[in-house]
Amino acid sequence: MPKPKVFATHGLFDVARQILQKSCDVQYWTKPGRPPREEVLQQVKEKEGLICLLTEKVNEDLLREAPNLRIAANVAVGFDNIDVAACTKRGVAATNTPGVLDETTADFAWTLLMAVARRLSEGEALARSGNWKNWDLDQLVGTDVWGKTLGIVGFGRIGRAVARRASGFQMKVIYTDAVRPAEEVEKELKVEFREMNALLAESDFISVHVPLLPETRGLFDSPKFYRMKPTAFLINTSRGSVVDEAALVAALESGKIAGAGLDVYENEPFIHPGLKRANVVLAPHIASASLETRTKMACIAAENVVALFTGKRPPNVLNPEVLKVS
């Protein structure tokens, strides 16, 4: 019996390929850069499976071109690139890779926070430039992290991982979320709940960890920045569209806030020119980019695909109603 045909929009990692090779006939995109949309649409025409990244939109246009498609496996936790309702309508299982990148992303949120607080990008540029003359008392003075107030917007797995790390800096940690966790969780992590406006007014650093949903798109807009301290910093490792970039630029230019550390952007890979300033640390969407974590993500996506094609339930299916197996 022929193996199901799968198209992977990335070469993945060897260990993920080994998971797939026993059960699937996989064609990998191995050319430089991301595959053009036309290429993706062409490749899925005869395929039963698709392994994709956030850069590939799995929507009605793609699904029309892929009448045999049975699964779209996202190599990511977020799945705003996948129209889950459209997949469900056509009987296509959609999967993601939750849980695997929580600690790595939390690490990177702290990387951005520390870097922008202590002006690391500016300092490195000076050190590399050859123009550093000598140590000076007020040279590139930043702000302390120790003992400050950290506000966490979105208190899921990643938000809680960020909170755990704050104890080492003896920070006061406050959070807001649409769903408040059990009191035991708050006590364990030594955090306090705040309504959004109160969190904005109180925090020295605000780290964002919400999914991109209709209600979170543009969540950080001009009124939100107006309520923040002029000495506060915004850190975003969630999704770029959670922040209104034009409003953020205006807040930075007017001194409404002190700075930002960003890993994600509203129109990736485009970065608003106004964000390319000294008090903003910019990263190219690499919060989960450790070799260990990205390999695990690829393996989980592969395992989801293999499960479906071997008559099992994909462990991370987003629309289980399409499955014919228990």
C-alpha positions as CSV (number, residue, x, y, z in Angstrom):
1,M,0.0,0.0,0.0
2,P,1.5,3.4,-1.0
3,K,2.5,5.8,1.8
4,P,0.4,9.0,2.1
5,K,2.1,11.9,0.4
6,V,3.1,14.9,2.5
7,F,4.6,18.3,1.7
8,A,6.8,19.9,4.3
9,T,7.4,23.6,3.7
10,H,10.8,23.3,5.5
11,G,13.6,20.7,5.5
12,L,12.9,20.1,9.2
13,F,15.5,18.3,11.3
14,D,16.9,14.7,10.7
15,V,15.2,13.3,13.8
16,A,11.8,14.6,12.6
17,R,12.4,13.2,9.1
18,Q,13.1,9.8,10.7
19,I,9.8,9.9,12.5
20,L,8.0,10.6,9.1
21,Q,9.9,8.3,6.8
22,K,8.4,5.0,8.0
23,S,4.8,6.1,7.4
24,C,4.9,8.9,4.9
25,D,6.3,9.8,1.5
26,V,7.4,13.4,2.2
27,Q,8.6,16.0,-0.2
28,Y,10.6,18.8,1.6
29,W,11.2,22.4,0.6
30,T,14.9,22.7,0.9
31,K,15.7,25.8,-1.1
32,P,16.8,29.0,0.6
33,G,14.0,31.1,2.1
34,R,10.4,30.4,2.5
35,P,8.5,28.8,-0.5
36,P,6.5,31.2,-2.6
37,R,2.8,30.9,-2.3
38,E,2.4,29.6,-5.8
39,E,4.8,26.8,-5.0
40,V,2.9,25.8,-1.9
41,L,-0.4,25.8,-3.8
42,Q,1.1,23.6,-6.5
43,Q,2.7,21.2,-4.1
44,V,-0.5,20.5,-2.1
45,K,-2.6,19.5,-5.1
46,E,-1.9,15.8,-4.7
47,K,-0.9,15.7,-1.1
48,E,-2.7,14.2,1.8
49,G,-0.6,16.0,4.5
50,L,0.9,19.4,4.9
51,I,3.6,20.3,7.5
52,C,3.9,24.1,7.6
53,L,5.3,27.1,9.4
54,L,3.6,30.3,10.5
55,T,4.5,31.8,7.2
56,E,2.1,29.6,5.3
57,K,-1.6,30.4,5.3
58,V,-3.8,27.4,5.4
59,N,-7.1,29.0,4.2
60,E,-9.9,28.4,1.7
61,D,-7.6,29.2,-1.2
62,L,-5.2,26.5,-0.2
63,L,-7.8,24.0,0.8
64,R,-9.5,24.3,-2.6
65,E,-6.2,23.4,-4.3
66,A,-5.8,20.3,-2.0
67,P,-8.9,18.1,-2.3
68,N,-7.0,15.1,-0.8
69,L,-5.6,16.9,2.2
70,R,-6.3,15.2,5.5
71,I,-4.0,17.1,7.9
72,A,-2.3,20.5,8.2
73,A,0.4,20.2,10.9
74,N,1.7,23.6,12.1
75,V,5.3,23.7,13.5
76,A,4.2,26.3,16.0
77,V,2.1,26.8,19.1
78,G,0.2,29.7,17.6
79,F,-2.1,28.9,14.7
80,D,-3.4,32.2,13.5
81,N,-2.1,31.2,10.0
82,I,-4.6,28.4,10.0
83,D,-8.3,28.8,9.3
84,V,-9.4,26.1,11.6
85,A,-13.1,26.5,10.7
86,A,-12.3,26.1,7.0
87,C,-10.3,23.0,7.8
88,T,-13.1,21.5,9.8
89,K,-15.6,22.2,7.1
90,R,-13.4,20.2,4.6
91,G,-12.6,17.5,7.1
92,V,-9.0,18.4,7.5
93,A,-7.3,17.9,10.9
94,A,-5.3,20.9,12.1
95,T,-2.6,20.5,14.7
96,N,0.0,22.6,16.5
97,T,2.9,22.1,18.9
98,P,1.8,23.3,22.4
99,G,3.9,23.2,25.5
100,V,7.2,22.6,24.0
101,L,8.5,26.1,23.7
102,D,7.2,27.6,27.0
103,E,10.5,27.7,28.9
104,T,12.5,28.8,25.9
105,T,10.2,31.7,25.1
106,A,10.2,32.7,28.7
107,D,14.0,32.8,28.6
108,F,13.9,35.0,25.6
109,A,11.3,37.4,27.1
110,W,13.8,37.9,29.9
111,T,16.6,38.3,27.4
112,L,14.8,41.2,25.7
113,L,13.8,42.7,29.1
114,M,17.3,42.7,30.4
115,A,18.8,43.9,27.1
116,V,16.5,47.0,26.8
117,A,16.7,47.8,30.5
118,R,20.5,47.9,30.5
119,R,20.9,49.3,26.9
120,L,22.8,46.3,25.7
121,S,22.3,46.9,22.0
122,E,23.7,50.4,22.3
123,G,26.6,49.2,24.4
124,E,27.5,46.4,22.0
125,A,27.3,48.8,19.0
126,L,29.7,51.2,20.9
127,A,32.1,48.4,21.8
128,R,32.2,47.1,18.2
129,S,32.5,50.6,16.6
130,G,36.0,51.4,17.8
131,N,34.8,54.7,19.2
132,W,34.6,53.6,22.9
133,K,37.2,55.9,24.6
134,N,37.0,55.0,28.2
135,W,34.8,54.1,31.2
136,D,32.6,57.0,32.4
137,L,30.3,57.4,35.3
138,D,27.1,58.2,33.3
139,Q,28.0,56.3,30.1
140,L,25.0,54.3,28.8
141,V,23.3,54.2,32.2
142,G,20.1,52.1,32.1
143,T,17.6,51.0,34.7
144,D,17.6,48.3,37.3
145,V,15.5,45.2,36.9
146,W,16.0,44.0,40.5
147,G,13.2,45.0,42.8
148,K,10.9,46.5,40.1
149,T,7.3,45.6,39.3
150,L,6.7,43.1,36.4
151,G,3.3,43.1,34.8
152,I,2.4,40.0,32.8
153,V,-0.5,40.3,30.2
154,G,-1.7,36.7,29.5
155,F,-1.0,34.2,32.3
156,G,-0.9,31.0,30.5
157,R,2.0,28.6,30.4
158,I,4.5,31.1,29.1
159,G,3.3,33.9,31.3
160,R,3.7,31.7,34.3
161,A,7.2,30.7,33.2
162,V,8.1,34.3,33.0
163,A,6.7,34.9,36.5
164,R,8.8,32.1,38.0
165,R,12.0,33.7,36.7
166,A,11.1,37.0,38.4
167,S,11.7,35.6,41.8
168,G,15.4,35.6,41.3
169,F,15.2,39.4,40.8
170,Q,13.0,39.9,43.9
171,M,10.4,41.6,41.7
172,K,6.8,42.2,42.5
173,V,4.8,40.4,39.9
174,I,1.3,41.3,38.8
175,Y,-0.7,39.8,36.0
176,T,-4.0,40.1,34.1
177,D,-5.8,37.5,32.1
178,A,-9.4,36.8,30.9
179,V,-9.4,33.6,33.0
180,R,-8.0,33.9,36.5
181,P,-6.2,30.8,37.8
182,A,-6.8,29.1,41.1
183,E,-5.7,30.9,44.2
184,E,-3.1,28.1,44.8
185,V,-1.4,29.1,41.5
186,E,-1.2,32.7,42.6
187,K,0.3,31.8,45.9
188,E,2.8,29.3,44.4
189,L,4.1,31.9,41.9
190,K,3.7,34.8,44.3
191,V,1.7,36.9,41.9
192,E,-1.2,39.3,42.3
193,F,-4.1,39.8,39.9
194,R,-4.8,43.3,38.4
195,E,-7.3,44.6,36.0
196,M,-5.6,45.8,32.8
197,N,-5.6,49.5,33.5
198,A,-4.2,49.0,37.0
199,L,-1.5,46.8,35.7
200,L,-0.5,49.3,33.1
201,A,-0.2,52.1,35.7
202,E,1.8,50.0,38.2
203,S,4.2,48.1,36.1
204,D,7.9,49.0,35.3
205,F,8.1,46.2,32.7
206,I,5.1,44.7,30.9
207,S,5.6,41.3,29.2
208,V,2.9,40.2,26.7
209,H,1.9,36.6,26.4
210,V,-1.6,36.5,24.8
211,P,-2.7,34.6,21.7
212,L,-3.7,36.5,18.7
213,L,-7.5,36.6,18.7
214,P,-10.1,39.1,17.5
215,E,-10.2,40.6,21.0
216,T,-6.4,40.8,21.4
217,R,-5.6,42.3,17.9
218,G,-4.4,45.8,18.6
219,L,-4.7,45.3,22.3
220,F,-1.9,47.7,23.0
221,D,-3.1,50.9,21.4
222,S,-2.6,54.6,22.2
223,P,-4.9,54.6,25.3
224,K,-2.9,51.7,26.8
225,F,0.4,53.4,26.2
226,Y,-0.9,56.6,27.7
227,R,-1.7,54.7,31.0
228,M,1.8,53.2,31.3
229,K,4.6,54.9,33.3
230,P,7.0,57.1,31.2
231,T,9.8,54.9,32.7
232,A,8.1,51.6,31.7
233,F,9.2,49.1,29.0
234,L,7.0,46.9,26.8
235,I,8.2,43.4,26.0
236,N,6.4,41.4,23.3
237,T,7.1,37.7,22.4
238,S,3.5,36.8,21.6
239,R,2.2,38.0,18.2
240,G,3.1,41.3,16.5
241,S,-0.5,42.2,15.8
242,V,-1.3,42.4,19.5
243,V,0.5,45.7,19.4
244,D,-0.6,48.7,17.3
245,E,2.9,49.5,16.0
246,A,2.0,53.1,14.9
247,A,0.7,53.8,18.4
248,L,3.9,52.2,19.9
249,V,6.1,54.4,17.7
250,A,4.2,57.5,18.7
251,A,4.5,56.5,22.4
252,L,8.2,56.1,22.1
253,E,8.7,59.3,20.2
254,S,6.7,61.3,22.7
255,G,8.3,59.7,25.7
256,K,5.1,58.1,26.9
257,I,7.1,55.0,27.6
258,A,10.8,54.4,28.0
259,G,11.4,51.6,25.5
260,A,10.5,48.2,24.1
261,G,11.9,44.8,23.4
262,L,10.2,43.1,20.5
263,D,10.5,39.7,18.8
264,V,7.3,39.9,16.7
265,Y,5.8,42.5,14.4
266,E,2.5,43.5,13.0
267,N,3.5,42.8,9.3
268,E,6.4,40.4,9.5
269,P,9.0,40.5,8.2
270,F,8.4,44.3,7.7
271,I,9.4,46.3,10.8
272,H,8.0,49.8,11.2
273,P,11.0,52.2,10.6
274,G,10.0,54.1,13.7
275,L,10.9,51.1,15.8
276,K,14.5,51.2,14.7
277,R,15.6,53.4,17.5
278,A,18.1,53.2,20.3
279,N,15.6,52.4,23.1
280,V,14.1,49.5,21.2
281,V,15.7,46.0,21.1
282,L,14.6,44.2,18.0
283,A,14.8,40.4,17.3
284,P,13.7,38.5,14.2
285,H,11.0,36.2,15.8
286,I,13.5,33.9,17.5
287,A,12.0,33.5,21.0
288,S,11.7,29.7,20.5
289,A,14.9,29.4,18.5
290,S,17.0,27.1,20.5
291,L,18.1,23.9,18.7
292,E,16.5,21.8,21.4
293,T,13.1,23.5,21.2
294,R,12.9,23.9,17.5
295,T,13.8,20.2,17.0
296,K,11.1,19.2,19.5
297,M,8.6,21.3,17.6
298,A,9.4,19.6,14.3
299,C,9.1,16.2,16.0
300,I,5.7,17.0,17.5
301,A,4.4,18.1,14.1
302,A,5.8,14.9,12.6
303,E,4.2,12.8,15.3
304,N,0.8,14.5,14.7
305,V,1.0,13.5,11.0
306,V,2.1,10.0,11.6
307,A,-0.6,9.5,14.2
308,L,-3.4,10.5,11.8
309,F,-2.1,8.2,9.0
310,T,-1.7,5.2,11.3
311,G,-5.3,5.4,12.5
312,K,-4.6,7.2,15.8
313,R,-5.6,10.5,17.3
314,P,-3.1,13.2,16.6
315,P,-2.0,14.3,20.1
316,N,-2.4,18.1,19.4
317,V,-5.5,18.2,17.1
318,L,-7.3,21.5,17.2
319,N,-10.5,20.3,15.6
320,P,-11.1,16.7,16.9
321,E,-14.6,16.6,15.5
322,V,-13.1,15.8,12.0
323,L,-11.5,12.6,13.3
324,K,-13.0,9.2,12.5
325,V,-11.0,7.5,15.2
326,S,-11.5,7.7,19.0
